[in-house]
Amino acid sequence: MSFPAYLVTGPRVGLSHYRPADGPEFTARARESRDLHAPWLFPPTTPEEYEPYAARLAGGEGRAGFLVRERATGALAGFVNINNIVLGAFRCGALGYGAFAHAAGRGLLGEALDLVLAHAFAPPEDGGLGLHRLEANIQPGNAASLALVRGRGFRLEGFSPDFLHVAGAWRDHERWAVTADMCATLKPAGPATGSFA
C-alpha cells in the first residue's frame, strides 16, 4: 500500500486525510484495539462502516479528520477528528480521537493532538481553521483520555450527566476545553513541518 503525503509532521508522527485506501488497515487496527477502546470508543471495524465514516471526515462541512501515522514505519497509530465545527461568533469544535493498541502509551497521540491544535487555532490565511475553542467530552472513568487532555493544557469546565449515548446507554461526561490563547502558551512535542493548506 502506498502511504499518503503528510499534511504536516512532528518528530514521530505525520497527519494525513482519510482515504478509501486506508480502510483495510484502519479497520484491522480498530479490531485489534477493541479491548483498549471499549467501552469508550467504537471506531469502524468493517469496510462497510469505514466508507461513510471516512467520507464524512474527508469532505464534510463542519468536520476535519486526520489519520495519525508513525513516520518511521508509515503504520496507522490512531486518529484525531474535529466534529461539530461552528464558526461565526462561536468558532468552536468538538474533538474525537483514539490511539490504536500497538501505539498506545507511547506519546504518539499527544504529539498528533499538538499538531491538530496548532492547525485548528491557526488563522485561515495561514491554512488553519481559525477556531477559538476546542472541547473534549470524556467519560469520567477514561483515565487515558483524561491524561491526554490534561497534558495538552485543557481545563475542566463541568460535568454533564447522561450527556452522550454510547454503547447503548446515556453516559455521564466531563467537559474539558482549551482556547487558542491557552494553547499559545503551551510547548508542542517538537517542531512541525509541512502545511495543512
C-alpha positions in Angstrom: 0.0 0.0 0.0 1.3 3.5 -0.8 1.3 6.0 2.0 -0.2 9.4 1.5 1.8 12.6 1.6 1.7 14.1 5.0 -0.1 17.3 5.6 2.2 18.1 8.5 4.7 16.1 10.5 6.1 16.2 14.0 9.2 14.3 15.2 7.5 10.9 15.3 4.1 11.2 13.6 2.6 12.6 10.4 -1.0 13.5 9.7 -3.0 12.8 6.6 -6.6 13.0 5.5 -8.8 9.9 5.5 -8.8 8.0 2.2 -10.8 5.0 1.0 -7.4 3.1 0.5 -6.8 3.3 4.3 -9.9 1.3 5.1 -8.4 -2.1 5.4 -5.6 -1.0 7.7 -7.8 1.3 9.8 -10.5 -1.4 10.3 -7.9 -4.1 11.1 -6.3 -1.8 13.7 -9.7 -0.9 15.1 -10.5 -4.6 15.5 -7.1 -5.2 17.2 -7.9 -2.3 19.6 -11.4 -3.3 20.8 -10.2 -4.1 24.3 -8.4 -0.7 24.5 -11.3 1.3 23.1 -14.3 -0.3 24.8 -16.4 0.9 26.5 -15.4 4.5 25.5 -15.0 4.5 21.7 -16.3 2.5 18.8 -14.4 3.3 15.5 -15.5 1.4 12.4 -14.2 -2.2 12.3 -15.6 -3.2 8.8 -15.2 -1.7 5.3 -18.9 -1.1 5.2 -18.7 1.1 8.4 -15.4 2.8 7.4 -16.5 4.1 4.0 -19.2 6.5 5.2 -17.2 7.4 8.3 -14.2 8.4 6.3 -16.3 10.2 3.6 -17.9 12.4 6.3 -14.5 13.3 7.8 -12.7 13.7 4.4 -15.1 16.2 2.9 -17.9 17.0 5.3 -18.6 20.6 6.2 -18.3 21.1 9.9 -15.7 18.3 10.3 -12.0 17.8 9.9 -10.5 14.4 10.2 -6.9 13.3 10.4 -5.2 9.9 10.4 -2.1 9.6 12.5 0.8 7.6 11.1 4.2 6.7 12.6 6.8 8.3 10.5 9.3 5.5 11.0 7.0 2.8 9.5 4.0 4.5 7.9 1.7 2.4 10.2 -1.5 3.9 11.3 -1.2 4.9 15.0 -4.6 6.5 15.5 -6.9 9.4 14.5 -7.9 12.8 15.6 -11.2 14.3 14.4 -12.7 17.7 14.9 -16.5 17.4 14.8 -19.4 19.9 15.1 -17.3 22.9 13.9 -19.3 26.1 14.3 -17.8 29.3 13.0 -19.2 32.9 13.4 -19.0 34.2 16.9 -18.6 30.7 18.4 -15.6 29.3 16.4 -15.6 26.0 18.3 -15.3 22.3 17.5 -15.5 19.0 19.4 -12.6 16.6 19.5 -12.8 12.9 19.0 -9.6 10.8 19.0 -8.2 7.4 19.6 -4.9 5.6 19.5 -4.6 2.0 18.2 -3.4 -0.6 20.6 0.1 -1.1 19.2 0.7 2.7 19.5 -1.0 3.3 22.9 1.1 4.7 25.7 3.9 5.9 23.5 3.0 9.6 23.3 2.2 9.4 19.6 -1.4 10.6 20.0 -0.3 13.5 22.2 2.1 14.6 19.5 -0.6 14.3 16.9 -3.0 16.3 19.0 -0.5 19.1 19.3 -0.3 19.2 15.5 -4.1 19.3 15.2 -4.5 22.0 17.9 -1.9 24.2 16.0 -4.0 23.7 12.8 -7.3 24.3 14.5 -6.2 27.6 16.1 -4.2 28.9 13.1 -5.9 31.7 11.1 -7.5 30.7 7.8 -5.0 32.9 5.9 -2.3 30.6 7.3 -4.2 27.5 6.3 -5.8 26.9 9.7 -9.4 26.6 10.8 -9.4 29.8 12.7 -11.1 28.3 15.7 -11.1 29.9 19.2 -12.0 26.9 21.3 -11.9 23.1 21.2 -13.9 20.8 23.5 -13.4 17.2 24.6 -16.2 15.4 26.4 -14.8 12.4 28.3 -16.4 9.7 30.4 -15.0 10.0 34.0 -13.5 6.5 34.0 -11.5 7.1 30.8 -8.1 7.7 32.5 -6.0 7.7 29.4 -8.2 10.3 27.6 -8.3 12.5 30.7 -4.5 12.3 31.0 -4.2 13.3 27.3 -6.2 16.5 27.5 -4.6 17.5 30.9 -1.2 17.1 29.2 -2.3 19.5 26.5 -3.5 22.2 28.9 -7.2 21.6 28.7 -9.3 22.9 31.6 -12.1 21.0 33.3 -15.3 23.1 32.8 -18.0 20.9 34.2 -19.9 17.6 34.4 -22.8 16.6 32.3 -25.0 13.7 33.4 -26.4 11.5 30.6 -24.6 13.6 28.1 -23.9 11.2 25.2 -25.5 7.9 24.0 -22.6 5.4 24.0 -22.7 1.6 23.8 -26.5 1.5 24.3 -26.8 3.9 27.2 -26.7 7.6 28.1 -23.3 8.2 29.7 -22.0 10.9 32.0 -19.2 13.1 30.7 -16.7 15.6 32.0 -16.4 18.7 29.8 -12.8 19.8 29.0 -11.8 22.7 26.8 -8.8 24.7 25.5 -8.8 28.0 23.7 -6.4 29.5 21.2 -5.0 31.8 23.9 -4.4 28.9 26.3 -2.7 26.8 23.6 -0.4 29.7 22.6 1.4 29.3 26.0 2.0 25.5 25.6 5.1 23.9 24.2 4.4 21.3 21.5 6.1 17.9 21.5 8.5 19.1 18.8 8.8 21.2 15.7 6.3 20.6 13.0 7.0 20.7 9.3 4.5 20.9 6.4 1.3 22.7 6.0 -2.4 21.8 6.1 -3.0 24.3 3.3 
